[in-house]
Amino acid sequence: FAALLIIIRGPRRLLAKTFLLSLATICFVVAGSKYTGPAMNPAIAFGWAYMSSSHNTWDHFYVYWISSFVGALSAALVFRTIFPPPRPQTKKQKKA
């Protein structure tokens, strides 16, 4: 949600937008590092967990893949609920 907010409604200057996205990414990595290690990419997180024998089976596959998609869809839905798209303006026709 924070990344969508920064990209769409954030500052116009590229440097400020890049800084805010970098700061948000760092916060996401730090907040999620307890659960997935220092990775936000589900392929990297699952690959490291699988190779280090933390996951001998595919039991936790949904944590790394399906929950990422569900989280992205939920963030988009919340964003569209809070910030709906602008309504098209109707032009009034002149009567002859």
C-alpha positions, 0 to 999 in steps of 0.5 A, a space after each residue: 500500500 505504501 509503495 502504491 501511495 508513493 508512486 501514484 500520489 507521491 511527490 513529483 520530483 524523481 529524486 524525492 520519489 526514489 528516496 521515499 520508495 527506497 526508505 519504504 523498501 528498507 522498512 519492509 525488509 526490516 519488518 519482514 526479516 523475522 519471517 522470511 529473512 532479508 528478502 521481499 522477493 518470494 522466489 529468493 526467500 523460498 529458494 534460500 529456505 529450501 536450500 538451507 533445509 528449513 523446508 524439506 517439503 512444499 508445506 510452506 509454499 503458500 507462505 512465499 507465493 500465494 500470500 504475496 499475490 493475496 497481499 498485492 491484491 488486498 493492497 490494490 483493493 484498499 488503495 482503490 477504496 481510499 483513492 477512487 479514480 476520478 469521475 469523467 467530466 461530462 460536457 454540456 451541449 449547447 441547445 440550438 
